[in-house]
Amino acid sequence: MAPCLFHYSLLFSFLVISCSCGAQTSFRPKALLLPVTKDPSTLQYVTRINKRTPLVPVALTLDLGGQFLWANCYTGYVSSTYRPARCGSAQCSLAKSTACSTECLGAPKPGCNNNTCALMPDNTVTRVATIGDLGSDIVSIQSSNGNNPGRVVTVPKFLFVCGSALDGLASGVVGMAGLGRTTISLPSQFSLAFSFRRIFAICLTSSSNSPGVVFFGDGPYRFLLNTDASSNLIYTPLIKNPVSTASAYTQGDASSEYFIGVKSIRINDETVPVNKTLLTINRQGHGGTKISTVNPYTVMQTSIYKAVIEAFGNALSGVPRVHSVAPFGLCFNSTSLGSTRVGPGVPQIDLVLQNNDVLWRIFGANSMVQVSEDVSCLGFVDGGVNPMTSIVIGGHQIEDNLLQFDLARSRLGFSSSLLFRQTTCANFNFTSNA
């Protein structure tokens, strides 16, 4: 424990806080926020962070379980405040880097420095990892009181990694913003820099025009009609997978992704018969349930998937089925489906968590995908016979739900659909009140 605390105290000196508008440096925000939009072509969730000197907006794909912020440093990266993290430094220790770059030829520049520790930035969309330098640069972000954006604040030496695996990312994106369970993810660095609890929340929207939001720090998180989405949350433990789920990792690394303990699945209050051993994480790190913003839809191991679509189809036996539309396997004539406040009138799907009274309830807005004017499909896909993770809860299933990740308490708080409360994740007021 002592060495870890030692590295944090050393790094704090690198993370001195200042306000970009020239206000007193003693100002410490209660929370921070980032707007997030959905790219219609890739279905990725994209945010923009102001970075470098002079500041420029940097587009990044949001990766809930990502290890850190990585960005392309090799093309057009110009900044007077970029600094490489030297091998053996407190920054390298905090990042748990075990590699040191020594083969850079030519003049030093971002992404090419000798005596610099290295990490493996992971494109979790294409499952391609590279190796890149760890460095720091200024990051600017808006503070918030939970109601509106506030002052813009800066972290002068925010740690990130240079990466180049951009294939498969949304147009204009130059890297990924990792929110995972590591010491240098965005939530960890922001909470350290501004001395607030290691807690963050995401509220994603399906809109490419009206943004959802990521909050760093505790609530309230207020949306239209003065709805505090952080009130009345349901809590379940976050589970650590002891084996890394990254594309490339060092032996002994734990996963940076967020796992929860799904015990069973119900459809219309009827338990779906599944092999329950698949719902637990084994010694090899296989199995269990994680949450992902990179997978657009929920992915299930084949036997679980088949059982779920059979049970769902039986529960909707009175609705005409139509030919399936890839990547989905169960589709209906949507003109025969009713409509409710929380989407199409279809059977509710319950993920049963630590006991039978703790349920993640998925309603029609999150279970169904409208693929054409008169065809709607169950938004789950077949993940194959032997995936590393048995259930991956994807982006569509968490839209218009507030998810709060309390890293200090190792728990997830979730709201279920905000549509029940007559608001959505697109209804945060981004008009500054400061």
BAROZA-755185 format. One line per field, with one value per residue (C-alpha): x, y, z; residue in three letters; residue number from 1. Coordinates in nm, 2 decimals, always signed. Layout:
// BAROZA-755185
X X / ...;
Y Y / ...;
Z Z / ...;
residu ala / ...;
num NUM / ...;
This chain:
// BAROZA-755185
X +0.00 / +0.28 / +0.45 / +0.12 / +0.05 / +0.41 / +0.36 / +0.03 / +0.18 / +0.47 / +0.24 / +0.02 / +0.29 / +0.26 / -0.12 / -0.13 / -0.46 / -0.53 / -0.83 / -0.79 / -0.99 / -0.73 / -0.93 / -0.77 / -0.58 / -0.75 / -1.08 / -1.15 / -1.46 / -1.71 / -1.74 / -1.64 / -1.83 / -1.78 / -2.05 / -2.08 / -2.25 / -2.32 / -2.16 / -2.43 / -2.19 / -2.00 / -2.24 / -1.94 / -1.98 / -1.75 / -1.63 / -1.40 / -1.13 / -0.93 / -0.57 / -0.22 / -0.07 / -0.22 / -0.54 / -0.72 / -1.03 / -0.94 / -1.21 / -1.19 / -1.40 / -1.53 / -1.42 / -1.57 / -1.33 / -1.03 / -0.70 / -0.61 / -0.64 / -0.44 / -0.41 / -0.22 / +0.10 / +0.27 / +0.08 / +0.03 / +0.08 / +0.21 / +0.23 / +0.48 / +0.37 / +0.41 / +0.66 / +0.77 / +0.76 / +1.11 / +1.19 / +1.20 / +0.99 / +0.69 / +0.47 / +0.59 / +0.55 / +0.19 / +0.12 / +0.27 / +0.49 / +0.75 / +0.89 / +1.14 / +1.18 / +1.54 / +1.52 / +1.39 / +1.60 / +1.61 / +1.52 / +1.30 / +0.93 / +0.59 / +0.58 / +0.95 / +1.17 / +1.44 / +1.45 / +1.07 / +0.84 / +0.60 / +0.25 / +0.03 / -0.26 / -0.55 / -0.80 / -1.08 / -1.30 / -1.07 / -0.88 / -0.55 / -0.28 / +0.04 / +0.32 / +0.36 / +0.53 / +0.38 / +0.38 / +0.19 / +0.02 / -0.23 / -0.59 / -0.88 / -1.23 / -1.54 / -1.64 / -2.00 / -2.22 / -2.45 / -2.69 / -2.49 / -2.13 / -1.91 / -1.56 / -1.31 / -1.02 / -0.70 / -0.47 / -0.13 / +0.04 / -0.23 / -0.08 / -0.17 / -0.01 / +0.08 / -0.11 / -0.16 / -0.42 / -0.70 / -0.86 / -1.23 / -1.27 / -1.52 / -1.43 / -1.22 / -1.14 / -0.77 / -0.77 / -0.98 / -1.07 / -1.04 / -1.25 / -1.14 / -1.02 / -0.66 / -0.45 / -0.42 / -0.77 / -0.96 / -1.16 / -0.85 / -0.65 / -0.93 / -1.02 / -0.65 / -0.60 / -0.91 / -0.93 / -1.28 / -1.40 / -1.32 / -1.66 / -1.80 / -2.13 / -2.22 / -2.55 / -2.55 / -2.80 / -2.88 / -2.87 / -2.58 / -2.71 / -2.81 / -2.52 / -2.53 / -2.28 / -2.00 / -1.97 / -1.65 / -1.73 / -2.04 / -2.40 / -2.64 / -2.67 / -2.97 / -3.16 / -3.48 / -3.77 / -3.51 / -3.47 / -3.17 / -3.08 / -2.85 / -3.14 / -3.30 / -3.02 / -3.01 / -2.66 / -2.47 / -2.11 / -1.84 / -1.65 / -1.28 / -1.17 / -0.82 / -0.71 / -0.68 / -0.93 / -0.71 / -0.58 / -0.22 / -0.12 / +0.16 / +0.12 / -0.06 / -0.25 / -0.61 / -0.89 / -0.96 / -1.32 / -1.63 / -1.79 / -2.11 / -2.26 / -2.56 / -2.70 / -2.99 / -3.20 / -3.58 / -3.82 / -4.17 / -4.08 / -3.99 / -3.64 / -3.45 / -3.27 / -2.89 / -2.57 / -2.50 / -2.13 / -2.10 / -2.22 / -1.92 / -1.56 / -1.32 / -0.95 / -0.86 / -1.07 / -1.34 / -1.71 / -1.91 / -2.08 / -1.93 / -2.05 / -1.91 / -1.95 / -1.75 / -2.00 / -2.31 / -2.54 / -2.54 / -2.33 / -2.41 / -2.24 / -2.42 / -2.61 / -2.73 / -2.82 / -3.03 / -3.21 / -3.29 / -3.42 / -3.63 / -3.79 / -3.84 / -4.00 / -4.23 / -4.34 / -4.42 / -4.59 / -4.88 / -4.66 / -4.57 / -4.20 / -4.01 / -3.68 / -3.39 / -3.17 / -2.80 / -2.65 / -2.98 / -3.14 / -3.50 / -3.71 / -4.08 / -4.33 / -4.31 / -4.66 / -4.80 / -4.61 / -4.78 / -4.61 / -4.53 / -4.35 / -4.04 / -4.05 / -4.22 / -4.46 / -4.25 / -4.16 / -3.93 / -3.59 / -3.45 / -3.09 / -3.10 / -2.81 / -2.69 / -3.03 / -3.38 / -3.48 / -3.20 / -3.29 / -3.15 / -3.47 / -3.45 / -3.76 / -3.85 / -3.65 / -3.33 / -3.42 / -3.55 / -3.38 / -3.59 / -3.40 / -3.66 / -4.00 / -4.19 / -3.92 / -3.79 / -3.54 / -3.42 / -3.10 / -2.88 / -2.62 / -2.46 / -2.10 / -2.00 / -1.94 / -1.62 / -1.60 / -1.38 / -1.68 / -2.02 / -2.24 / -2.13 / -2.40 / -2.37 / -2.43 / -2.79 / -2.89 / -2.76 / -2.88 / -3.10 / -2.99 / -2.76 / -2.48 / -2.27 / -1.93 / -1.81 / -1.46 / -1.39 / -1.68 / -1.65 / -2.01 / -2.23 / -2.54 / -2.80 / -3.12 / -3.31 / -3.47 / -3.49 / -3.79 / -4.00 / -3.91 / -4.00 / -3.64 / -3.35 / -2.97 / -2.99 / -3.16 / -2.86 / -2.84 / -2.50 / -2.57 / -2.30 / -2.42 / -2.07;
Y +0.00 / +0.25 / +0.24 / +0.32 / +0.61 / +0.74 / +0.75 / +0.93 / +1.20 / +1.25 / +1.27 / +1.53 / +1.79 / +1.73 / +1.79 / +2.14 / +2.30 / +2.63 / +2.80 / +2.89 / +3.21 / +3.34 / +3.28 / +3.18 / +2.85 / +2.75 / +2.69 / +2.32 / +2.20 / +1.97 / +1.78 / +1.79 / +1.71 / +1.60 / +1.61 / +1.28 / +1.23 / +0.91 / +0.87 / +0.74 / +0.56 / +0.35 / +0.38 / +0.49 / +0.74 / +1.04 / +1.31 / +1.61 / +1.71 / +2.04 / +1.95 / +2.08 / +2.43 / +2.61 / +2.42 / +2.23 / +2.01 / +1.64 / +1.39 / +1.06 / +0.75 / +0.69 / +0.35 / +0.27 / +0.00 / +0.16 / +0.18 / +0.54 / +0.82 / +0.74 / +0.96 / +0.99 / +1.18 / +1.10 / +1.32 / +1.69 / +1.69 / +2.04 / +2.15 / +2.35 / +2.17 / +1.81 / +1.62 / +1.26 / +1.05 / +0.95 / +0.59 / +0.54 / +0.85 / +0.86 / +0.90 / +0.57 / +0.40 / +0.53 / +0.41 / +0.07 / +0.08 / -0.20 / -0.10 / +0.18 / +0.32 / +0.34 / +0.30 / +0.64 / +0.77 / +1.13 / +1.45 / +1.40 / +1.48 / +1.36 / +0.98 / +0.95 / +1.00 / +0.78 / +0.70 / +0.72 / +0.46 / +0.29 / +0.13 / -0.06 / +0.15 / -0.07 / -0.01 / -0.20 / -0.17 / -0.36 / -0.54 / -0.41 / -0.30 / -0.11 / +0.02 / +0.39 / +0.65 / +0.77 / +1.15 / +1.44 / +1.75 / +2.01 / +1.92 / +2.16 / +2.06 / +2.23 / +2.20 / +2.15 / +2.19 / +1.91 / +2.16 / +2.35 / +2.37 / +2.60 / +2.74 / +2.58 / +2.42 / +2.27 / +1.98 / +2.09 / +1.75 / +1.50 / +1.16 / +0.99 / +0.74 / +0.79 / +0.54 / +0.48 / +0.21 / +0.44 / +0.20 / +0.14 / +0.45 / +0.72 / +0.98 / +1.26 / +1.06 / +1.05 / +0.81 / +0.67 / +0.81 / +0.53 / +0.54 / +0.20 / +0.07 / +0.19 / +0.46 / +0.67 / +0.65 / +0.98 / +0.93 / +0.84 / +1.14 / +1.39 / +1.28 / +1.30 / +1.64 / +1.80 / +1.60 / +1.46 / +1.11 / +0.85 / +0.84 / +0.91 / +0.87 / +0.82 / +0.91 / +0.82 / +0.92 / +0.78 / +1.12 / +1.25 / +1.61 / +1.63 / +1.52 / +1.29 / +1.35 / +1.20 / +1.34 / +1.31 / +1.35 / +1.29 / +1.40 / +1.56 / +1.51 / +1.72 / +1.69 / +1.85 / +1.90 / +1.93 / +1.56 / +1.44 / +1.12 / +1.02 / +0.99 / +0.65 / +0.46 / +0.08 / -0.05 / -0.36 / -0.45 / -0.40 / -0.73 / -0.74 / -0.98 / -1.08 / -1.15 / -0.87 / -0.86 / -0.62 / -0.72 / -0.71 / -0.71 / -0.80 / -1.13 / -1.07 / -0.77 / -0.75 / -0.63 / -0.26 / -0.33 / -0.31 / -0.64 / -0.70 / -1.02 / -1.13 / -1.44 / -1.51 / -1.36 / -1.33 / -1.24 / -1.14 / -1.27 / -1.62 / -1.74 / -1.82 / -2.15 / -2.09 / -2.25 / -2.06 / -2.15 / -1.91 / -1.62 / -1.64 / -1.55 / -1.85 / -1.86 / -1.79 / -1.47 / -1.62 / -1.57 / -1.32 / -1.00 / -0.66 / -0.33 / -0.17 / +0.15 / +0.00 / -0.28 / -0.11 / -0.39 / -0.66 / -0.96 / -1.30 / -1.64 / -1.86 / -2.08 / -1.78 / -1.59 / -1.88 / -1.93 / -1.55 / -1.51 / -1.83 / -1.71 / -1.36 / -1.49 / -1.71 / -1.42 / -1.23 / -1.52 / -1.31 / -1.06 / -1.16 / -1.24 / -1.13 / -1.24 / -1.15 / -0.85 / -0.88 / -0.87 / -0.95 / -1.29 / -1.21 / -0.95 / -0.86 / -0.66 / -0.34 / -0.22 / -0.50 / -0.38 / -0.14 / +0.17 / +0.27 / +0.56 / +0.34 / +0.23 / -0.06 / -0.27 / -0.58 / -0.82 / -0.67 / -0.83 / -0.85 / -0.91 / -1.05 / -0.93 / -1.01 / -1.13 / -1.17 / -0.82 / -0.64 / -0.62 / -0.43 / -0.40 / -0.35 / -0.21 / -0.18 / +0.14 / -0.04 / -0.39 / -0.32 / -0.17 / -0.02 / -0.13 / -0.01 / +0.15 / -0.16 / -0.40 / -0.40 / -0.65 / -0.76 / -0.57 / -0.86 / -1.05 / -1.39 / -1.37 / -1.72 / -2.04 / -1.94 / -1.57 / -1.44 / -1.27 / -1.44 / -1.13 / -0.78 / -0.52 / -0.29 / +0.08 / +0.06 / -0.12 / +0.16 / +0.47 / +0.70 / +0.52 / +0.69 / +0.46 / +0.58 / +0.40 / +0.45 / +0.32 / +0.39 / +0.17 / -0.06 / -0.04 / +0.05 / +0.26 / +0.25 / +0.43 / +0.21 / +0.40 / +0.78 / +0.78 / +0.67 / +1.00 / +1.20 / +1.29 / +1.16 / +1.17 / +1.44 / +1.68 / +1.81 / +2.18 / +2.26 / +2.63 / +2.78 / +2.95 / +3.06;
Z +0.00 / +0.09 / -0.25 / -0.43 / -0.20 / -0.26 / -0.63 / -0.60 / -0.38 / -0.62 / -0.92 / -0.75 / -0.80 / -1.18 / -1.16 / -1.03 / -1.12 / -1.28 / -1.43 / -1.79 / -1.74 / -1.49 / -1.17 / -0.85 / -0.86 / -0.53 / -0.71 / -0.70 / -0.89 / -0.74 / -1.07 / -1.44 / -1.76 / -2.12 / -2.39 / -2.58 / -2.92 / -3.11 / -3.45 / -3.69 / -3.92 / -3.66 / -3.36 / -3.15 / -2.87 / -2.94 / -2.71 / -2.75 / -2.51 / -2.54 / -2.53 / -2.61 / -2.63 / -2.80 / -2.71 / -2.99 / -2.96 / -2.99 / -3.09 / -2.91 / -2.91 / -2.56 / -2.42 / -2.08 / -2.00 / -2.17 / -1.97 / -2.05 / -2.30 / -2.62 / -2.92 / -3.25 / -3.18 / -3.51 / -3.75 / -3.69 / -3.31 / -3.23 / -2.86 / -2.66 / -2.34 / -2.44 / -2.21 / -2.24 / -1.93 / -1.85 / -1.76 / -1.39 / -1.31 / -1.08 / -1.38 / -1.53 / -1.19 / -1.16 / -1.51 / -1.43 / -1.73 / -1.76 / -2.10 / -2.19 / -2.54 / -2.66 / -3.03 / -3.15 / -3.44 / -3.54 / -3.35 / -3.04 / -3.09 / -2.95 / -3.00 / -3.06 / -2.75 / -2.60 / -2.23 / -2.23 / -2.08 / -2.30 / -2.28 / -2.52 / -2.65 / -2.75 / -3.02 / -2.86 / -3.17 / -3.40 / -3.12 / -3.24 / -2.99 / -3.06 / -2.84 / -2.77 / -2.56 / -2.23 / -2.21 / -2.06 / -2.19 / -2.09 / -2.08 / -2.05 / -1.93 / -1.80 / -1.44 / -1.33 / -1.03 / -1.16 / -1.32 / -1.58 / -1.71 / -1.49 / -1.52 / -1.75 / -1.56 / -1.67 / -1.58 / -1.69 / -1.71 / -1.80 / -1.88 / -2.21 / -2.46 / -2.82 / -3.05 / -3.42 / -3.46 / -3.59 / -3.83 / -3.75 / -3.54 / -3.63 / -3.89 / -3.74 / -3.42 / -3.33 / -3.04 / -2.75 / -2.41 / -2.15 / -1.84 / -1.70 / -1.37 / -1.39 / -1.22 / -1.53 / -1.68 / -1.71 / -1.39 / -1.19 / -1.31 / -1.28 / -0.92 / -0.82 / -0.98 / -0.83 / -0.50 / -0.54 / -0.49 / -0.76 / -0.90 / -1.25 / -1.44 / -1.80 / -1.96 / -2.33 / -2.60 / -2.94 / -3.10 / -3.31 / -3.26 / -2.90 / -2.67 / -2.37 / -2.10 / -1.88 / -1.53 / -1.33 / -0.96 / -0.75 / -0.82 / -0.84 / -1.22 / -1.31 / -1.64 / -1.78 / -1.54 / -1.26 / -1.25 / -1.05 / -1.22 / -0.94 / -0.70 / -0.64 / -0.80 / -0.77 / -0.66 / -0.74 / -0.67 / -0.94 / -0.99 / -1.07 / -1.34 / -1.24 / -1.60 / -1.85 / -2.13 / -2.34 / -2.69 / -2.55 / -2.18 / -1.94 / -1.75 / -1.42 / -1.54 / -1.42 / -1.65 / -1.66 / -1.77 / -1.55 / -1.46 / -1.27 / -1.12 / -1.33 / -1.17 / -1.41 / -1.68 / -1.68 / -1.96 / -1.85 / -1.50 / -1.64 / -1.58 / -1.90 / -1.88 / -1.92 / -1.82 / -1.50 / -1.50 / -1.80 / -1.57 / -1.34 / -1.42 / -1.41 / -1.32 / -1.69 / -1.68 / -1.90 / -1.84 / -1.65 / -1.76 / -1.85 / -1.97 / -2.29 / -2.48 / -2.77 / -2.85 / -3.00 / -2.89 / -2.62 / -2.72 / -2.57 / -2.57 / -2.82 / -2.58 / -2.38 / -2.69 / -2.83 / -2.50 / -2.48 / -2.83 / -2.80 / -2.47 / -2.61 / -2.93 / -2.73 / -2.51 / -2.83 / -3.01 / -3.12 / -3.32 / -3.67 / -3.72 / -4.03 / -4.18 / -3.95 / -4.04 / -3.97 / -3.71 / -3.53 / -3.52 / -3.41 / -3.59 / -3.59 / -3.79 / -3.58 / -3.70 / -3.48 / -3.17 / -2.92 / -2.79 / -2.43 / -2.25 / -2.25 / -2.61 / -2.80 / -2.60 / -2.57 / -2.28 / -2.02 / -1.98 / -1.63 / -1.55 / -1.20 / -0.99 / -0.64 / -0.53 / -0.68 / -0.57 / -0.75 / -1.12 / -1.42 / -1.62 / -1.99 / -2.16 / -2.53 / -2.60 / -2.50 / -2.61 / -2.96 / -3.27 / -3.55 / -3.86 / -4.12 / -4.13 / -4.04 / -3.90 / -3.54 / -3.41 / -3.06 / -3.02 / -2.90 / -3.11 / -3.11 / -2.97 / -3.06 / -2.86 / -2.67 / -2.62 / -2.34 / -2.17 / -2.18 / -2.18 / -2.29 / -2.22 / -2.52 / -2.59 / -2.71 / -2.39 / -2.17 / -2.37 / -2.16 / -1.85 / -1.60 / -1.48 / -1.19 / -1.13 / -0.77 / -0.78 / -0.41 / -0.31 / -0.61 / -0.69 / -0.99 / -0.95 / -1.23 / -1.29 / -1.54 / -1.82 / -1.76 / -2.00 / -1.70 / -1.54 / -1.86 / -1.94 / -2.14 / -2.14 / -2.41 / -2.17 / -1.97 / -1.99 / -2.15 / -2.13 / -1.91 / -1.59 / -1.49;
residu met / ala / pro / cys / leu / phe / his / tyr / ser / leu / leu / phe / ser / phe / leu / val / ile / ser / cys / ser / cys / gly / ala / gln / thr / ser / phe / arg / pro / lys / ala / leu / leu / leu / pro / val / thr / lys / asp / pro / ser / thr / leu / gln / tyr / val / thr / arg / ile / asn / lys / arg / thr / pro / leu / val / pro / val / ala / leu / thr / leu / asp / leu / gly / gly / gln / phe / leu / trp / ala / asn / cys / tyr / thr / gly / tyr / val / ser / ser / thr / tyr / arg / pro / ala / arg / cys / gly / ser / ala / gln / cys / ser / leu / ala / lys / ser / thr / ala / cys / ser / thr / glu / cys / leu / gly / ala / pro / lys / pro / gly / cys / asn / asn / asn / thr / cys / ala / leu / met / pro / asp / asn / thr / val / thr / arg / val / ala / thr / ile / gly / asp / leu / gly / ser / asp / ile / val / ser / ile / gln / ser / ser / asn / gly / asn / asn / pro / gly / arg / val / val / thr / val / pro / lys / phe / leu / phe / val / cys / gly / ser / ala / leu / asp / gly / leu / ala / ser / gly / val / val / gly / met / ala / gly / leu / gly / arg / thr / thr / ile / ser / leu / pro / ser / gln / phe / ser / leu / ala / phe / ser / phe / arg / arg / ile / phe / ala / ile / cys / leu / thr / ser / ser / ser / asn / ser / pro / gly / val / val / phe / phe / gly / asp / gly / pro / tyr / arg / phe / leu / leu / asn / thr / asp / ala / ser / ser / asn / leu / ile / tyr / thr / pro / leu / ile / lys / asn / pro / val / ser / thr / ala / ser / ala / tyr / thr / gln / gly / asp / ala / ser / ser / glu / tyr / phe / ile / gly / val / lys / ser / ile / arg / ile / asn / asp / glu / thr / val / pro / val / asn / lys / thr / leu / leu / thr / ile / asn / arg / gln / gly / his / gly / gly / thr / lys / ile / ser / thr / val / asn / pro / tyr / thr / val / met / gln / thr / ser / ile / tyr / lys / ala / val / ile / glu / ala / phe / gly / asn / ala / leu / ser / gly / val / pro / arg / val / his / ser / val / ala / pro / phe / gly / leu / cys / phe / asn / ser / thr / ser / leu / gly / ser / thr / arg / val / gly / pro / gly / val / pro / gln / ile / asp / leu / val / leu / gln / asn / asn / asp / val / leu / trp / arg / ile / phe / gly / ala / asn / ser / met / val / gln / val / ser / glu / asp / val / ser / cys / leu / gly / phe / val / asp / gly / gly / val / asn / pro / met / thr / ser / ile / val / ile / gly / gly / his / gln / ile / glu / asp / asn / leu / leu / gln / phe / asp / leu / ala / arg / ser / arg / leu / gly / phe / ser / ser / ser / leu / leu / phe / arg / gln / thr / thr / cys / ala / asn / phe / asn / phe / thr / ser / asn / ala;
num 1 / 2 / 3 / 4 / 5 / 6 / 7 / 8 / 9 / 10 / 11 / 12 / 13 / 14 / 15 / 16 / 17 / 18 / 19 / 20 / 21 / 22 / 23 / 24 / 25 / 26 / 27 / 28 / 29 / 30 / 31 / 32 / 33 / 34 / 35 / 36 / 37 / 38 / 39 / 40 / 41 / 42 / 43 / 44 / 45 / 46 / 47 / 48 / 49 / 50 / 51 / 52 / 53 / 54 / 55 / 56 / 57 / 58 / 59 / 60 / 61 / 62 / 63 / 64 / 65 / 66 / 67 / 68 / 69 / 70 / 71 / 72 / 73 / 74 / 75 / 76 / 77 / 78 / 79 / 80 / 81 / 82 / 83 / 84 / 85 / 86 / 87 / 88 / 89 / 90 / 91 / 92 / 93 / 94 / 95 / 96 / 97 / 98 / 99 / 100 / 101 / 102 / 103 / 104 / 105 / 106 / 107 / 108 / 109 / 110 / 111 / 112 / 113 / 114 / 115 / 116 / 117 / 118 / 119 / 120 / 121 / 122 / 123 / 124 / 125 / 126 / 127 / 128 / 129 / 130 / 131 / 132 / 133 / 134 / 135 / 136 / 137 / 138 / 139 / 140 / 141 / 142 / 143 / 144 / 145 / 146 / 147 / 148 / 149 / 150 / 151 / 152 / 153 / 154 / 155 / 156 / 157 / 158 / 159 / 160 / 161 / 162 / 163 / 164 / 165 / 166 / 167 / 168 / 169 / 170 / 171 / 172 / 173 / 174 / 175 / 176 / 177 / 178 / 179 / 180 / 181 / 182 / 183 / 184 / 185 / 186 / 187 / 188 / 189 / 190 / 191 / 192 / 193 / 194 / 195 / 196 / 197 / 198 / 199 / 200 / 201 / 202 / 203 / 204 / 205 / 206 / 207 / 208 / 209 / 210 / 211 / 212 / 213 / 214 / 215 / 216 / 217 / 218 / 219 / 220 / 221 / 222 / 223 / 224 / 225 / 226 / 227 / 228 / 229 / 230 / 231 / 232 / 233 / 234 / 235 / 236 / 237 / 238 / 239 / 240 / 241 / 242 / 243 / 244 / 245 / 246 / 247 / 248 / 249 / 250 / 251 / 252 / 253 / 254 / 255 / 256 / 257 / 258 / 259 / 260 / 261 / 262 / 263 / 264 / 265 / 266 / 267 / 268 / 269 / 270 / 271 / 272 / 273 / 274 / 275 / 276 / 277 / 278 / 279 / 280 / 281 / 282 / 283 / 284 / 285 / 286 / 287 / 288 / 289 / 290 / 291 / 292 / 293 / 294 / 295 / 296 / 297 / 298 / 299 / 300 / 301 / 302 / 303 / 304 / 305 / 306 / 307 / 308 / 309 / 310 / 311 / 312 / 313 / 314 / 315 / 316 / 317 / 318 / 319 / 320 / 321 / 322 / 323 / 324 / 325 / 326 / 327 / 328 / 329 / 330 / 331 / 332 / 333 / 334 / 335 / 336 / 337 / 338 / 339 / 340 / 341 / 342 / 343 / 344 / 345 / 346 / 347 / 348 / 349 / 350 / 351 / 352 / 353 / 354 / 355 / 356 / 357 / 358 / 359 / 360 / 361 / 362 / 363 / 364 / 365 / 366 / 367 / 368 / 369 / 370 / 371 / 372 / 373 / 374 / 375 / 376 / 377 / 378 / 379 / 380 / 381 / 382 / 383 / 384 / 385 / 386 / 387 / 388 / 389 / 390 / 391 / 392 / 393 / 394 / 395 / 396 / 397 / 398 / 399 / 400 / 401 / 402 / 403 / 404 / 405 / 406 / 407 / 408 / 409 / 410 / 411 / 412 / 413 / 414 / 415 / 416 / 417 / 418 / 419 / 420 / 421 / 422 / 423 / 424 / 425 / 426 / 427 / 428 / 429 / 430 / 431 / 432 / 433 / 434;
